[in-house]
Amino acid sequence: QVQLVESGGGLVQAGGSLRLSCAASGIIFNIYTMGWYRQAPGKQRELVATIASYGSTNYADSVKGRFTISRDNAKATVHLQMNSLKPEDTAVYYCYAERRISYWGQGTQVTVSS
């Protein structure tokens, strides 16, 4: 059974930082592309960042220079370091894993107050 369990969300003031983590089980982690999406109220889910099995990264323009995605294959964990947070970053953040099919975590709330 595949499980993706997110942690690290919470409430932070604008300009602050949070670090999200996603622990994966039930997959051969190091061959999967991992990533983060987010969904704000009333909006569609959008890509935040991805990291390929070999380490190549991709970011949404809105988070470039502020967010950093990383992975620890030994611990089957992917992280999202979020700095200089803005109120518009407020959303539920979802971890996902993809290799031919996709798996999703349950989401973790990030709220940035102005």
C-alpha positions as CSV (number, residue, x, y, z in Angstrom):
1,Q,0.0,0.0,0.0
2,V,1.4,3.4,-1.1
3,Q,1.4,6.1,1.5
4,L,2.6,9.7,1.3
5,V,2.4,11.5,4.6
6,E,3.0,15.3,4.7
7,S,4.1,17.3,7.7
8,G,5.3,20.7,8.6
9,G,2.4,22.9,7.6
10,G,1.1,25.6,9.9
11,L,0.5,29.3,10.4
12,V,3.3,31.8,9.7
13,Q,3.6,35.5,9.2
14,A,4.5,37.0,5.8
15,G,8.2,36.9,5.3
16,G,8.6,33.8,7.4
17,S,9.7,30.3,6.5
18,L,8.3,26.8,6.7
19,R,9.7,23.4,5.8
20,L,7.3,20.7,4.5
21,S,8.3,17.1,4.5
22,C,6.7,14.1,2.8
23,A,7.5,10.6,3.9
24,A,6.8,7.9,1.3
25,S,6.3,4.2,1.8
26,G,5.1,1.4,-0.5
27,I,7.1,2.6,-3.5
28,I,10.6,2.3,-4.8
29,F,11.2,5.9,-3.9
30,N,14.4,6.6,-5.8
31,I,12.9,5.9,-9.2
32,Y,9.9,8.2,-8.7
33,T,9.6,11.8,-9.6
34,M,8.4,13.6,-6.5
35,G,6.7,16.9,-6.1
36,W,4.5,19.4,-4.4
37,Y,1.2,20.9,-5.6
38,R,-1.0,23.4,-3.8
39,Q,-4.6,24.3,-3.9
40,A,-6.0,27.6,-2.5
41,P,-9.7,28.0,-1.8
42,G,-11.7,28.5,-5.0
43,K,-8.7,27.8,-7.2
44,Q,-7.4,24.9,-9.2
45,R,-4.6,22.7,-7.9
46,E,-1.3,24.0,-9.2
47,L,2.2,22.8,-9.5
48,V,4.7,24.2,-7.0
49,A,7.9,22.1,-7.6
50,T,9.1,18.8,-8.8
51,I,12.3,16.8,-8.4
52,A,13.2,14.0,-10.7
53,S,14.7,10.7,-9.6
54,Y,18.1,11.9,-10.8
55,G,17.7,15.3,-9.0
56,S,16.6,17.7,-11.7
57,T,14.2,20.3,-10.3
58,N,11.4,22.4,-11.7
59,Y,9.6,25.3,-10.0
60,A,6.5,27.4,-10.7
61,D,7.5,31.0,-11.6
62,S,5.6,32.2,-8.5
63,V,8.0,30.4,-6.1
64,K,11.3,30.6,-7.9
65,G,14.0,31.9,-5.7
66,R,11.9,31.4,-2.6
67,F,11.2,27.7,-2.4
68,T,13.6,24.8,-2.6
69,I,12.7,21.2,-3.2
70,S,15.0,18.4,-2.1
71,R,14.9,14.6,-1.7
72,D,16.6,12.1,0.6
73,N,16.4,8.8,-1.1
74,A,17.9,6.9,1.9
75,K,14.9,8.1,4.0
76,A,12.3,8.1,1.2
77,T,11.5,11.7,2.0
78,V,11.0,14.8,0.0
79,H,11.2,18.3,1.5
80,L,10.0,21.7,0.4
81,Q,11.8,24.6,2.1
82,M,9.6,27.7,1.8
83,N,11.2,31.1,2.5
84,S,9.9,34.7,2.2
85,L,6.4,33.4,2.4
86,K,3.6,35.6,1.1
87,P,-0.2,35.6,1.9
88,E,-0.8,34.3,-1.6
89,D,1.2,31.1,-0.7
90,T,-1.7,30.2,1.6
91,A,-3.1,26.8,0.4
92,V,-3.3,23.1,1.1
93,Y,0.0,21.6,-0.1
94,Y,0.0,18.1,-1.5
95,C,2.9,15.8,-2.0
96,Y,2.8,13.5,-5.0
97,A,4.9,10.7,-6.5
98,E,4.8,9.8,-10.2
99,R,6.1,7.0,-12.4
100,R,3.5,6.0,-15.0
101,I,0.9,6.5,-12.3
102,S,0.5,9.2,-9.6
103,Y,0.0,8.9,-5.9
104,W,-1.0,11.8,-3.6
105,G,-0.8,12.6,0.0
106,Q,-3.6,13.9,2.1
107,G,-2.4,17.5,2.2
108,T,-1.1,19.9,4.8
109,Q,-2.4,23.4,5.4
110,V,-0.1,26.4,5.0
111,T,-1.5,29.7,6.1
112,V,0.5,33.0,5.7
113,S,-0.8,36.0,7.5
114,S,-0.2,39.5,6.4
